[in-house]
Amino acid sequence: MNTKVIDMRTFSSTPYGRYPSDGPDSGQRFRVEYLMPALTDKNIDKVVVNLDSVSNGYEYGSSFLEEAFGGLIRKEGLNTQDVLSKLKVETKFSDYVSEIEIYIKRAFQ
């Protein structure tokens, strides 16, 4: 099984905003430059996103998370079940995992 690990600190220590107009480390940019290439690569079976490597005390905004993860379905047209089965979010904050799953499922509706 080929696993791709995306450590958030390789993207940004303070990811913020929905669109590039909100700042350089937006959810849209993360989705397009990091998530999409990994999730659409046929040689990768599992994509693990580690959210905890950002600046100490940093909290993710809902706009970033919804655009990055919900946008996979809503804007990129990926299949909800395929994303849910291939993606694993690692964090010590279980609320983020639940929130991301909700964004992915709601994007399909």
Backbone as JSON, one array per atom type, in Angstrom:
{
  "sequence": "MNTKVIDMRTFSSTPYGRYPSDGPDSGQRFRVEYLMPALTDKNIDKVVVNLDSVSNGYEYGSSFLEEAFGGLIRKEGLNTQDVLSKLKVETKFSDYVSEIEIYIKRAFQ",
  "N": [[0.85, -1.18, 0.0], [0.67, 2.13, -0.93], [1.31, 5.1, 0.67], [0.72, 8.52, 1.04], [1.94, 11.1, 2.91], [0.92, 14.16, 4.1], [2.24, 16.73, 5.62], [1.16, 19.4, 7.4], [2.81, 21.59, 7.96], [4.53, 21.76, 5.82], [3.11, 23.11, 4.0], [2.08, 25.46, 5.32], [2.61, 27.32, 8.33], [0.59, 28.69, 9.42], [-2.12, 28.29, 8.11], [-4.72, 29.91, 6.3], [-7.9, 31.29, 5.54], [-10.22, 31.19, 2.76], [-9.92, 31.68, -0.05], [-7.26, 32.6, -2.4], [-7.26, 35.38, -2.39], [-7.7, 35.96, 0.23], [-5.35, 35.46, 1.46], [-2.0, 34.12, 1.15], [-1.88, 31.45, 1.96], [-4.21, 29.82, 1.57], [-7.28, 27.83, 1.77], [-8.14, 27.01, -0.76], [-5.77, 27.03, -2.27], [-4.31, 25.05, -0.86], [-5.92, 22.82, -1.36], [-5.77, 22.6, -4.21], [-2.97, 22.48, -4.76], [-1.91, 20.55, -3.03], [-3.79, 18.55, -1.94], [-5.39, 17.63, -4.18], [-3.45, 16.63, -6.16], [-2.41, 14.44, -4.7], [-4.7, 12.89, -4.02], [-5.71, 12.18, -6.5], [-3.78, 10.69, -7.67], [-3.12, 7.65, -9.02], [-1.32, 5.82, -8.07], [-1.2, 6.11, -5.39], [-2.56, 4.93, -2.45], [-3.53, 5.77, 0.01], [-4.05, 8.86, 1.63], [-2.66, 10.78, 4.01], [-3.25, 13.39, 6.14], [-1.61, 15.47, 8.23], [-2.58, 17.55, 10.64], [-1.55, 18.78, 12.9], [0.95, 20.04, 12.93], [1.22, 22.75, 12.69], [1.72, 26.22, 13.75], [2.19, 26.54, 17.28], [-0.69, 26.52, 19.23], [-2.28, 27.42, 17.21], [-5.42, 27.68, 15.52], [-7.58, 26.17, 13.23], [-9.54, 27.77, 10.77], [-12.99, 27.62, 9.84], [-13.54, 28.35, 7.21], [-11.17, 27.85, 5.81], [-10.93, 25.01, 6.15], [-13.34, 24.06, 5.02], [-13.17, 24.93, 2.36], [-10.8, 23.69, 1.51], [-11.27, 20.89, 1.95], [-14.1, 20.28, 1.62], [-14.3, 21.44, -0.85], [-13.11, 19.59, -2.5], [-15.11, 17.92, -3.37], [-17.23, 19.66, -4.08], [-16.05, 21.57, -5.85], [-14.02, 20.27, -7.32], [-15.13, 17.92, -8.12], [-14.71, 15.33, -7.18], [-15.49, 12.0, -6.05], [-17.49, 11.46, -3.23], [-17.41, 9.16, -1.48], [-15.06, 7.95, -2.39], [-13.15, 9.87, -1.66], [-13.5, 9.91, 1.15], [-12.71, 7.31, 1.77], [-10.06, 7.21, 0.95], [-8.75, 9.3, 2.21], [-7.18, 10.28, 5.22], [-7.32, 12.03, 8.16], [-5.12, 13.24, 10.47], [-4.95, 14.25, 13.77], [-4.79, 15.64, 17.06], [-7.07, 16.77, 17.83], [-10.18, 15.87, 17.77], [-12.47, 17.13, 16.9], [-11.84, 18.5, 14.56], [-11.55, 16.42, 12.71], [-14.17, 15.42, 12.58], [-15.48, 17.72, 11.67], [-14.32, 18.13, 9.13], [-15.14, 15.79, 7.83], [-17.91, 16.24, 7.77], [-17.99, 18.53, 6.1], [-17.1, 17.39, 3.7], [-19.14, 15.5, 3.19], [-21.45, 17.16, 3.1], [-20.9, 18.73, 0.9], [-21.6, 17.29, -1.29], [-24.33, 17.37, -1.43]],
  "CA": [[0.0, 0.0, 0.0], [1.41, 3.39, -1.01], [0.7, 6.16, 1.47], [1.29, 9.86, 0.94], [1.71, 11.88, 4.13], [1.01, 15.6, 3.92], [2.45, 17.4, 6.89], [0.67, 20.74, 7.15], [3.87, 22.61, 8.04], [5.14, 21.92, 4.5], [2.26, 24.08, 3.31], [2.07, 26.72, 6.06], [2.49, 27.19, 9.79], [-0.66, 29.37, 9.77], [-3.03, 28.31, 6.96], [-5.8, 30.84, 6.61], [-8.77, 31.81, 4.49], [-10.85, 30.33, 1.75], [-9.39, 31.95, -1.38], [-5.98, 33.31, -2.42], [-7.47, 36.8, -2.06], [-7.68, 36.06, 1.7], [-3.97, 35.3, 1.89], [-1.27, 33.15, 0.32], [-1.99, 30.08, 2.47], [-5.66, 29.6, 1.59], [-7.82, 26.49, 1.59], [-8.15, 26.71, -2.19], [-4.4, 26.69, -2.68], [-3.97, 23.75, -0.28], [-6.68, 21.8, -2.11], [-5.27, 22.47, -5.58], [-1.55, 22.15, -4.84], [-1.52, 19.42, -2.16], [-4.76, 17.46, -1.84], [-5.78, 17.07, -5.48], [-2.43, 15.74, -6.75], [-2.29, 13.2, -3.93], [-5.92, 12.1, -4.08], [-5.98, 11.71, -7.87], [-2.67, 9.84, -8.09], [-3.55, 6.24, -9.01], [-0.31, 5.03, -7.38], [-1.32, 6.37, -3.95], [-3.75, 4.28, -1.9], [-4.0, 6.47, 1.21], [-3.49, 10.19, 1.83], [-2.73, 11.13, 5.42], [-2.99, 14.81, 6.36], [-1.3, 15.75, 9.64], [-2.94, 18.94, 10.9], [-1.01, 19.29, 14.17], [2.31, 20.58, 12.84], [1.18, 24.21, 12.51], [2.21, 26.98, 14.91], [1.62, 26.17, 18.56], [-1.87, 27.29, 19.6], [-3.05, 27.81, 16.02], [-6.71, 27.03, 15.31], [-8.03, 26.23, 11.84], [-10.82, 28.41, 10.51], [-13.92, 26.8, 9.07], [-13.46, 28.69, 5.79], [-10.03, 27.1, 5.26], [-11.23, 23.58, 6.12], [-14.43, 23.78, 4.07], [-12.68, 25.12, 0.99], [-9.8, 22.66, 1.2], [-11.8, 19.52, 1.95], [-15.4, 20.27, 0.95], [-14.05, 21.82, -2.24], [-12.75, 18.4, -3.28], [-16.35, 17.42, -3.96], [-17.99, 20.77, -4.63], [-15.38, 22.26, -6.95], [-13.17, 19.38, -8.12], [-15.96, 16.84, -8.63], [-14.33, 13.99, -6.73], [-16.54, 11.19, -5.44], [-17.48, 11.56, -1.77], [-16.95, 7.92, -0.85], [-13.66, 7.75, -2.73], [-12.36, 10.76, -0.82], [-13.58, 9.45, 2.54], [-11.97, 6.05, 1.95], [-8.63, 7.41, 0.67], [-8.22, 10.36, 3.05], [-7.15, 10.14, 6.67], [-6.88, 13.26, 8.82], [-4.54, 12.96, 11.78], [-4.89, 15.39, 14.66], [-5.2, 15.34, 18.43], [-8.36, 17.44, 18.03], [-11.16, 15.07, 17.02], [-13.47, 18.01, 16.3], [-11.43, 18.8, 13.18], [-11.84, 15.25, 11.89], [-15.63, 15.42, 12.38], [-15.83, 18.89, 10.87], [-13.89, 17.86, 7.76], [-16.04, 14.77, 7.29], [-19.18, 16.92, 7.5], [-17.8, 19.36, 4.91], [-17.02, 16.5, 2.53], [-20.48, 14.93, 2.96], [-22.4, 18.22, 2.74], [-20.55, 19.28, -0.42], [-22.26, 16.48, -2.31], [-25.78, 17.63, -1.44]],
  "C": [[0.9, 1.24, 0.0], [0.65, 4.49, -0.3], [1.46, 7.46, 1.25], [0.93, 10.61, 2.21], [1.92, 13.35, 3.79], [1.08, 16.22, 5.31], [2.12, 18.88, 6.67], [1.78, 21.8, 7.17], [4.6, 22.77, 6.71], [4.35, 22.89, 3.64], [2.33, 25.44, 4.0], [2.02, 26.43, 7.55], [1.22, 27.88, 10.29], [-1.59, 29.43, 8.55], [-4.27, 29.13, 7.29], [-6.6, 31.17, 5.35], [-9.25, 30.77, 3.51], [-10.13, 30.44, 0.41], [-8.03, 32.64, -1.31], [-6.12, 34.81, -2.11], [-7.49, 37.03, -0.55], [-6.26, 35.97, 2.25], [-3.31, 34.19, 1.1], [-1.44, 31.69, 0.75], [-3.45, 29.66, 2.64], [-6.04, 28.12, 1.42], [-7.83, 26.07, 0.13], [-6.77, 26.29, -2.67], [-3.97, 25.33, -2.12], [-4.66, 22.62, -1.04], [-6.04, 21.54, -3.47], [-3.83, 21.96, -5.62], [-1.14, 20.91, -4.05], [-2.51, 18.26, -2.2], [-5.08, 16.81, -3.18], [-4.7, 16.18, -6.09], [-2.31, 14.4, -6.01], [-3.51, 12.31, -4.09], [-6.21, 11.54, -5.47], [-4.85, 10.86, -8.42], [-3.06, 8.38, -7.92], [-2.55, 5.34, -8.27], [-0.33, 5.22, -5.86], [-2.64, 5.79, -3.46], [-4.36, 5.05, -0.74], [-3.28, 7.8, 1.3], [-3.73, 10.57, 3.28], [-2.35, 12.6, 5.56], [-2.8, 15.02, 7.85], [-1.54, 17.24, 9.89], [-2.18, 19.57, 12.07], [0.36, 19.95, 14.1], [2.35, 22.09, 12.59], [1.69, 24.9, 13.77], [1.46, 26.59, 16.18], [0.45, 27.1, 18.91], [-2.72, 27.73, 18.42], [-4.36, 27.02, 15.94], [-7.15, 27.23, 13.87], [-9.39, 26.91, 11.74], [-11.69, 27.51, 9.65], [-13.83, 27.1, 7.58], [-12.3, 27.94, 5.13], [-10.4, 25.62, 5.1], [-12.32, 23.24, 5.11], [-13.94, 23.89, 2.64], [-11.7, 24.02, 0.6], [-10.44, 21.29, 1.02], [-13.17, 19.41, 1.28], [-15.27, 20.59, -0.52], [-13.62, 20.65, -3.11], [-13.96, 17.84, -4.01], [-17.03, 18.53, -4.75], [-17.36, 21.4, -5.86], [-14.58, 21.33, -7.87], [-13.94, 18.18, -8.67], [-15.53, 15.44, -8.23], [-15.52, 13.3, -6.07], [-16.39, 11.2, -3.92], [-16.91, 10.32, -1.11], [-15.48, 7.62, -1.16], [-12.75, 8.61, -1.86], [-12.34, 10.26, 0.62], [-12.78, 8.17, 2.76], [-10.47, 6.24, 1.76], [-7.97, 8.4, 1.63], [-8.27, 10.0, 4.53], [-6.58, 11.42, 7.25], [-6.37, 12.88, 10.2], [-4.42, 14.26, 12.56], [-5.28, 14.94, 16.06], [-6.54, 15.97, 18.76], [-9.43, 16.76, 17.17], [-12.25, 15.93, 16.38], [-13.12, 18.35, 14.85], [-11.76, 17.64, 12.25], [-13.34, 15.21, 11.57], [-16.06, 16.55, 11.46], [-15.48, 18.66, 9.39], [-14.79, 16.83, 7.1], [-17.41, 15.37, 6.94], [-19.07, 17.77, 6.24], [-17.76, 18.52, 3.65], [-18.41, 15.95, 2.2], [-21.49, 15.98, 2.52], [-22.14, 18.76, 1.35], [-21.26, 18.53, -1.53], [-23.73, 16.87, -2.48], [-26.14, 18.82, -2.31]]
}
